[in-house]
């Protein structure tokens, strides 16, 4: 049985034993239409209340983290398969979750006093997982920062914006009662575990999560220190590949954007991600300066901070190229990422993204259109100019 | 009750349950599935005077459900993805064991867009173009999402699909 058939069967089986309804959905649907004027009024009231809550929250958040937290006496966790070790406070508990991990183990550390239920996530936890991927789009949300660990590894850190109320069942809980989460995506080099075929760029992903703002505020400073203690057990080849290989010729590659936006429309941050397609010729090394410009329809740069942004893409071909298989892009190689915060700012609708690289390679990417698509989607109040600066930057 | 309301009742009787099943496969939670389907039906009814003239009103309701699910993804749904909500005592899960359980859990852990693409493609058997329309992305992106999703599922299934994975890799490199 192919994997496709297996998935078809599983999906059909999963819904075969359907539980009874809990509510009265037909009544709800009929009632909703009759109450539309009331709903409009309620939405307006919610907008006003939401604005008040957001203002209050903006003033109270962004508490600075303590500049240093001592890690003296912390325990060390070692994962030889993931080629990593990290430290965690001695009174925090470590929980292994190997059943679904990638090549590295999936581990969670939990503060003292937080229960670890058998089938649920703890109310606060830090998870660490290594894997062969360089894909950050699906974890893209909220505020972001770029940096390097003490060992030199580049990271991208994100945290959700708890003041964003898009999609909450109405009324949303108070800001302090909303969940918080953050992710560190760390460039982990090429551990080359399991033979040459696995000698691809890896990343370590650290996820912090809390059920509410109180637990987040209580444990965040210590939790955010844990990823800064990450170390490689043995030096890996750099994710940039083998610089001793012959340089790739211009006819061996082309710039590719596989129509991917990583997106967090709720947070108005998006990651535009692409790579390089290998075309022909012997194994070679490619180092490219990739530049992305945000332009208006006339090719003029728009007033976005950091515009144009540029990064260096470096890797080996064909291994790090994006492949095409059966008509689909296989996203397994090195990716370039441009992160555009507050893309939906005033004056930016329908911007064109122009990506260029050395040797005249170029791509034009259709811009992000802030006009909501049809049929109607739920009110998405965040897709507006929020008066915050629009910023574009590259990663890693 | 007006004639178009009666038409909607028939439509509801036919389509609510399939929508709820799709909602479950997208969220892994029957309660959330019911809310998604309920919301999709309420919005469809609100636009019923227009939607009833469409060739496929069910496609409209499905689009609303998918949009609603997507709009929840980056907040409440990231919450769900991290499984932070406490589960009620009568939490209802499929009775899977062995590899099926691994596959089901792996499906739940897929990035949301990959899971949506796989559910729409392999549960509803929709063509790629229709999945692309529902997700609001180009067809190429749907292919990419499905391909990456299946690749992850193969990885998690491990040895049983190793041979297939090797074949796929070889083809990709050819």
Interface residues (C-beta under 8 A of the other chain):
Chain A: X2 X3 X4 X6 X7 X8 X10 X11 X12 X13 X14 X15 X16 X17 X18 X19 X21 X22 X23 X25 X26 X28 X29 X30 X32 X33 X36 X99 X100 X102 X119 X120 X121 X123 X138 X141 X160 X164 X165 X166 X167 X168 X169 X178 X179 X181 X197 X207 X209 X210 X211 X258 X259 X260 X264 X265 X266 X267 X318 X323 X325 X326 X327 X328 X329 X330 X331 X373 X375 X376 X377 X378 X380
Chain B: X5 X8 X9 X12 X16 X17 X20 X21 X24 X25 X30 X31 X34 X35 X37 X38 X41 X42 X43 X44 X45 X46 X47 X48 X60 X63 X64 X67 X68 X70 X71 X72 X73 X74 X75 X76 X77 X78 X79 X82 X83 X84 X86 X87 X92 X94 X95 X96 X100 X102 X103 X104 X105 X106 X107 X109 X111 X112 X113 X114 X118 X119 X122 X123 X125 X136 X137 X138 X140 X141 X143 X144 X146 X147 X148 X150 X151 X153 X154 X155 X156 X157 X161 X164 X168 X169 X171 X172 X173
